[in-house]
Amino acid sequence: MSRPLFALALLALLGTVSLASAEVTITTPTQGQVVGPSTPIRGTVSQRAFLVIYSDVFREGGEKIGMVPGIRHWSNDDNTITVRIATPRLFALPDERLRYEINVKAYSSPDRAGEAPDLGEVVITVYSQ
């Protein structure tokens, strides 16, 4: 194998390893949990990260209603995540259960936040009371 080809293969492998080692884990809320109008998000990231958290909101029938912007926040110094986000109710549909897909995306810097998350991402589905 030629040197340039070997160098490219090595760089590709190292890039894959670094992406695979980045991880976001959410411990609260859990998948399928019923949440109140204010929801704590707790978890960990594999390294200090800039977090972008938002929720997509759906009706019971699956129709997407909209998106709740959420927050942009750094993880804690010990790589933990402790934030609170809004999971609002619709007063026009007081008896309808809503589904929230909470998206947690982790970036190495705020400048990368418009791109694909380079440190990982997770989506948790929860429901309104």
PLY file of the C-alpha trace (Angstrom):
ply
format ascii 1.0
element vertex 129
property float x
property float y
property float z
element edge 128
property int vertex1
property int vertex2
end_header
0.00 0.00 0.00
1.38 3.42 -0.90
2.18 5.91 1.88
-0.52 8.46 0.91
-3.16 5.72 0.73
-2.02 4.28 4.08
-2.13 7.77 5.66
-5.68 8.33 4.37
-6.79 4.94 5.67
-5.26 5.69 9.07
-6.95 9.12 9.24
-10.30 7.58 8.32
-9.88 4.95 11.03
-8.89 7.53 13.66
-11.82 9.74 12.72
-14.18 6.78 13.06
-12.75 5.86 16.45
-13.11 9.38 17.82
-16.75 9.61 16.66
-17.56 6.22 18.10
-16.06 7.15 21.48
-18.24 10.28 21.81
-21.49 9.53 23.59
-24.56 11.17 25.09
-26.56 9.27 27.72
-29.85 10.53 29.20
-30.96 8.98 32.50
-33.95 11.27 33.20
-36.54 11.22 31.75
-36.77 7.62 30.62
-38.23 6.45 27.33
-42.06 6.52 27.47
-42.26 8.36 30.80
-45.16 10.73 31.55
-43.80 14.23 32.29
-45.15 17.45 33.72
-45.08 20.87 32.08
-41.45 21.31 33.19
-39.11 18.38 32.60
-35.66 17.85 34.12
-33.03 16.43 31.77
-30.18 14.54 33.43
-27.43 12.50 31.91
-23.78 12.41 30.88
-21.57 13.14 27.90
-18.21 11.55 27.18
-16.48 14.93 27.28
-17.39 18.56 27.98
-19.93 19.54 25.35
-22.14 22.36 24.14
-25.71 21.03 24.24
-28.66 21.93 22.06
-31.92 20.58 23.48
-35.33 20.98 21.88
-38.61 19.05 21.61
-40.76 18.09 18.65
-44.44 17.92 19.74
-47.00 15.49 18.26
-50.73 14.87 18.75
-51.99 11.42 19.72
-52.68 10.59 16.06
-49.06 11.34 15.09
-49.59 14.80 13.56
-46.67 17.10 14.32
-47.91 20.23 16.08
-44.62 22.08 16.29
-41.32 22.45 18.05
-40.43 23.82 21.49
-37.05 25.60 21.13
-35.56 24.43 24.45
-32.08 25.56 25.46
-28.42 25.83 24.49
-26.15 25.11 27.41
-22.71 23.71 28.27
-22.52 20.39 30.09
-21.25 20.61 33.66
-17.50 20.50 34.37
-17.81 16.82 35.37
-19.49 15.99 32.00
-22.94 15.63 33.52
-26.11 17.17 32.12
-28.57 18.87 34.49
-31.07 21.20 32.82
-34.81 21.76 32.80
-36.90 22.23 29.66
-40.51 23.19 28.97
-42.96 20.52 27.86
-46.04 22.74 27.56
-49.69 21.70 27.29
-52.13 22.93 24.67
-55.08 24.67 26.29
-57.04 24.17 23.05
-56.66 20.39 23.51
-56.85 19.91 27.30
-57.83 16.22 27.19
-55.41 15.13 24.49
-52.19 13.38 25.42
-49.18 14.84 23.60
-45.98 13.08 22.58
-42.67 14.93 22.94
-39.51 13.81 21.18
-36.76 15.46 23.23
-33.62 15.90 21.13
-30.28 16.28 22.94
-27.38 17.11 20.61
-23.78 17.49 21.80
-21.15 19.60 20.05
-17.47 20.25 20.74
-18.09 24.01 20.47
-21.00 26.44 20.01
-19.65 27.29 16.54
-20.54 23.77 15.33
-24.16 23.92 16.55
-25.56 24.49 13.05
-23.94 21.28 11.80
-24.44 17.60 12.56
-23.61 16.89 16.23
-19.96 15.83 16.41
-20.14 14.41 19.97
-23.38 12.50 19.66
-27.11 12.86 19.99
-30.02 11.09 21.59
-33.82 11.34 21.24
-36.11 10.44 24.16
-39.88 10.06 23.64
-42.07 11.13 26.57
-45.78 11.93 27.01
-47.84 14.66 28.67
-49.94 13.98 31.76
0 1
1 2
2 3
3 4
4 5
5 6
6 7
7 8
8 9
9 10
10 11
11 12
12 13
13 14
14 15
15 16
16 17
17 18
18 19
19 20
20 21
21 22
22 23
23 24
24 25
25 26
26 27
27 28
28 29
29 30
30 31
31 32
32 33
33 34
34 35
35 36
36 37
37 38
38 39
39 40
40 41
41 42
42 43
43 44
44 45
45 46
46 47
47 48
48 49
49 50
50 51
51 52
52 53
53 54
54 55
55 56
56 57
57 58
58 59
59 60
60 61
61 62
62 63
63 64
64 65
65 66
66 67
67 68
68 69
69 70
70 71
71 72
72 73
73 74
74 75
75 76
76 77
77 78
78 79
79 80
80 81
81 82
82 83
83 84
84 85
85 86
86 87
87 88
88 89
89 90
90 91
91 92
92 93
93 94
94 95
95 96
96 97
97 98
98 99
99 100
100 101
101 102
102 103
103 104
104 105
105 106
106 107
107 108
108 109
109 110
110 111
111 112
112 113
113 114
114 115
115 116
116 117
117 118
118 119
119 120
120 121
121 122
122 123
123 124
124 125
125 126
126 127
127 128
